């Protein structure tokens, strides 16, 4: 299947880092203040959140006309991409009726999803430090 690499590069550039994608997903639900984004845990520190928001603003994905951050029309146009990702990454159902979900614990003790198709080299590229892997059973 031929792929236009420029379109793929542009899409990946717009989506940004894992932390930036968390912010986009949060803002897809509703505009948020800095404090609300901090409380939502979309980033590990206030400094990192500030850096991510600045990057998203520079790419035209997020704007802050007053005291709340919101998605621009460009940012809102990313919603189908996140919907497609959510649909394609549902955990596999086991014969026993449980969902097996691989997770990792980052350096701050927070659990984060780990995609089973991702190799260790892929994990090292992600801005999130993967340190401990566990398997969680979800009913």
C-alpha positions as CSV (number, residue, x, y, z in Angstrom):
1,X,0.0,0.0,0.0
2,X,1.7,3.2,-1.1
3,X,1.8,6.0,1.5
4,X,2.4,9.7,1.0
5,X,5.2,10.1,3.5
6,X,4.8,13.9,3.5
7,X,1.2,13.5,4.7
8,X,2.4,11.0,7.4
9,X,5.2,13.3,8.5
10,X,2.8,16.3,8.7
11,X,0.3,14.2,10.8
12,X,3.0,13.0,13.2
13,X,4.3,16.6,13.5
14,X,0.8,17.9,14.3
15,X,0.1,15.2,16.9
16,X,3.4,15.8,18.6
17,X,4.8,13.9,21.6
18,X,2.8,11.6,23.9
19,X,2.3,14.4,26.4
20,X,1.1,16.7,23.7
21,X,-1.4,14.1,22.5
22,X,-2.7,13.8,26.1
23,X,-3.3,17.5,26.1
24,X,-5.1,17.4,22.8
25,X,-7.3,14.6,24.0
26,X,-8.2,16.5,27.2
27,X,-9.0,19.6,25.1
28,X,-11.2,17.6,22.7
29,X,-13.5,17.1,25.7
30,X,-13.6,20.8,26.7
31,X,-11.5,23.9,27.0
32,X,-9.3,23.9,30.1
33,X,-7.3,26.2,32.3
34,X,-3.7,25.5,33.0
35,X,-4.7,24.3,36.5
36,X,-7.3,21.9,35.0
37,X,-4.7,20.5,32.7
38,X,-2.2,20.1,35.6
39,X,-4.9,18.3,37.6
40,X,-5.8,16.1,34.7
41,X,-2.3,14.7,34.8
42,X,-1.7,15.3,31.1
43,X,2.0,16.0,31.8
44,X,4.5,15.2,34.5
45,X,5.4,18.7,35.7
46,X,4.2,22.2,35.3
47,X,7.3,23.1,33.3
48,X,6.7,20.2,31.0
49,X,3.1,21.2,30.6
50,X,4.2,24.7,29.8
51,X,6.6,23.5,27.1
52,X,4.0,21.2,25.6
53,X,1.4,24.0,25.4
54,X,3.9,26.4,23.9
55,X,4.8,23.8,21.2
56,X,1.1,23.2,20.5
57,X,0.4,26.9,20.3
58,X,3.4,27.4,17.9
59,X,2.0,24.6,15.6
60,X,-1.4,26.2,15.6
61,X,-3.1,23.3,17.4
62,X,-4.0,25.1,20.6
63,X,-4.8,28.7,21.5
64,X,-5.4,30.6,24.7
65,X,-7.5,33.7,23.9
66,X,-8.1,34.3,27.7
67,X,-7.4,32.2,30.7
68,X,-8.3,28.8,29.1
69,X,-6.7,26.7,26.5
70,X,-8.8,25.5,23.6
71,X,-8.2,23.7,20.3
72,X,-8.0,25.8,17.2
73,X,-9.9,24.5,14.1
74,X,-6.7,22.7,13.1
75,X,-6.6,21.1,16.6
76,X,-10.2,20.0,16.4
77,X,-9.6,18.5,12.9
78,X,-7.3,15.9,14.7
79,X,-10.3,14.4,16.5
80,X,-10.9,11.7,13.8
81,X,-7.3,10.6,14.1
82,X,-7.6,10.1,17.8
83,X,-11.0,8.3,17.2
84,X,-9.3,5.9,14.7
85,X,-6.4,5.3,17.1
86,X,-8.9,4.4,19.9
87,X,-10.8,2.1,17.6
88,X,-7.6,0.3,16.3
89,X,-5.9,-0.1,19.7
90,X,-8.6,-1.9,21.7
91,X,-7.0,-4.6,23.8
92,X,-7.5,-8.2,22.6
93,X,-10.2,-10.1,24.5
94,X,-8.9,-13.4,25.9
95,X,-10.8,-16.7,25.8
96,X,-11.6,-16.2,29.5
97,X,-13.3,-12.9,28.7
98,X,-10.6,-10.7,30.2
99,X,-8.8,-7.8,28.5
100,X,-5.1,-8.1,28.7
101,X,-3.5,-4.7,28.8
102,X,0.3,-4.2,28.9
103,X,1.2,-1.1,30.9
104,X,4.4,0.5,32.0
105,X,5.4,2.5,35.1
106,X,7.3,5.7,34.2
107,X,9.9,7.4,36.3
108,X,7.2,9.2,38.3
109,X,5.4,6.0,39.3
110,X,2.5,6.7,36.9
111,X,1.0,3.8,34.8
112,X,1.0,4.4,31.0
113,X,-0.2,2.2,28.2
114,X,2.4,0.2,26.4
115,X,1.6,-1.0,22.9
116,X,2.5,-4.7,22.5
117,X,3.7,-4.2,18.9
118,X,6.2,-1.6,19.9
119,X,9.8,-2.8,20.2
120,X,12.2,-1.7,22.9
121,X,13.8,0.6,20.3
122,X,10.4,2.2,19.7
123,X,9.9,2.7,23.4
124,X,13.2,4.4,23.8
125,X,12.2,7.0,21.2
126,X,9.1,7.9,23.2
127,X,9.5,10.8,25.6
128,X,8.0,8.7,28.3
129,X,10.6,6.6,30.2
130,X,9.5,3.0,30.3
131,X,11.0,1.3,33.4
132,X,8.8,-1.5,34.6
133,X,6.3,-3.5,32.7
134,X,3.3,-5.3,34.1
135,X,0.3,-7.1,32.8
136,X,-3.0,-6.0,34.2
137,X,-6.3,-7.9,33.9
138,X,-9.3,-5.7,33.3
139,X,-12.8,-7.3,33.7
